[in-house]
Amino acid sequence: MESSNWSLVVHGGSGVFTRASLSPEQDAAFRAGLGEALAAGSAPLAAGGSALDAVEAAVRALEDNPIFNSGRGAVFTAEGRTELDAAIMDGRDRAAGSVAGVTRTRNPVTLARAVMAHSPHVLLARDGADVFALEQGLPQVDPGYFRTEERWAALQAMKAAHARGEPLFDKNLKYGTVGAVARDSHGHVAAATSTGGLTGKRWGRIGDSPLIGAGTYADDRAGAVSATGSGEYFIRAGVSHEICARVRMLGETIQQAADLLLQEELKAMGGDGGVIVVGADGSMGWSFNTPGMFRGRVGAEAAAVIAVYGDEA
């Protein structure tokens, strides 16, 4: 199905983002980063390339940008390490690849794609994923590459607050996961997600981002979804698969399904966060139940839109 109606949506996380909590400089930096991701992802789409190439390119741009919590700029675990998760999924045949707890691969989303393309598995974790990355010849970096002083300071502040008896995680969390969804001119969709997880995470915690059907999902029969938020709730609700299932089984639009999951189902469970979606028909959207979400969209027939706060389009 050839069409000029390609679409791309990206996100850089959700949480307590308000005009009062972000400085004008921070606001501008986040918008610029989202714009770079849209440019990186839309280039292959405009040239007739695949949705899979588009979402990988968009997420790589976000992973390389230290203001987002993925790749360079990822948050620290309680032990002071960076442990990175990523997933990618092809809506044509629902092929998927993901990694969890990787420590040296510069672009985890590209490692996830290698798992999909060059292994018989879907999910590789920790030492095994690191070894696989070396075998695939993917660019490696010293773990110090991922460090930013802002993320290190956030870990120290969390530890100090916890020592005072405050909750380790609270509703003021900022979920810095990044992601992209796309529909190409051939009518195929894809999704990709990447994250450093939660500041201060312990015991090898893994969230929803690398779990197919929770934080990442793509199916040509319905659309593609990438999520950000309180991962444990997205896992329990199977959010990304549930959205696509409602489109296929109930005939809902992907926006309707996303709104139901985020504004009703997830909220009733106590979870917060957001999703970006693209439909099999090229429709684009997002839904979130936090004060803000870093997000952007662009299409062959739609000018780029970049937004941060809840009262923006």
Stockholm file with secondary structure:
# STOCKHOLM 1.0

chainA/1-313         MESSNWSLVVHGGSGVFTRASLSPEQDAAFRAGLGEALAAGSAPLAAGGSALDAVEAAVRALEDNPIFNSGRGAVFTAEGRTELDAAIMDGRDRAAGSVAGVTRTRNPVTLARAVMAHSPHVLLARDGADVFALEQGLPQVDPGYFRTEERWAALQAMKAAHARGEPLFDKNLKYGTVGAVARDSHGHVAAATSTGGLTGKRWGRIGDSPLIGAGTYADDRAGAVSATGSGEYFIRAGVSHEICARVRMLGETIQQAADLLLQEELKAMGGDGGVIVVGADGSMGWSFNTPGMFRGRVGAEAAAVIAVYGDEA
#=GR chainA/1-313 SS CCCSCCEEEEEEEEESCCTTTSCHHHHHHHHHHHHHHHHHHHHHHHTTCCHHHHHHHHHHHHHTCTTSSSSTTCCCCTTSCCCEEEEEEETTTTEEEEEEEECSBSCHHHHHHHHHHHSSCSEEEHHHHHHHHHHTTCCBCCGGGGCCHHHHHHHHHHHHHHHTTCCSSCTTCEECCEEEEEECTTSCEEEEEEECCCTTCCTTCCCSTTSBTTTEEEETTTEEEEEEECHHHHHHHTHHHHHHHHHHHHCCCHHHHHHHIIIIIHHHHTCCEEEEEEETTSCEEEEESSSEEEEEEEETTEEEEEEEETTCC
#=GC SS_cons         CCCSCCEEEEEEEEESCCTTTSCHHHHHHHHHHHHHHHHHHHHHHHTTCCHHHHHHHHHHHHHTCTTSSSSTTCCCCTTSCCCEEEEEEETTTTEEEEEEEECSBSCHHHHHHHHHHHSSCSEEEHHHHHHHHHHTTCCBCCGGGGCCHHHHHHHHHHHHHHHTTCCSSCTTCEECCEEEEEECTTSCEEEEEEECCCTTCCTTCCCSTTSBTTTEEEETTTEEEEEEECHHHHHHHTHHHHHHHHHHHHCCCHHHHHHHIIIIIHHHHTCCEEEEEEETTSCEEEEESSSEEEEEEEETTEEEEEEEETTCC
//
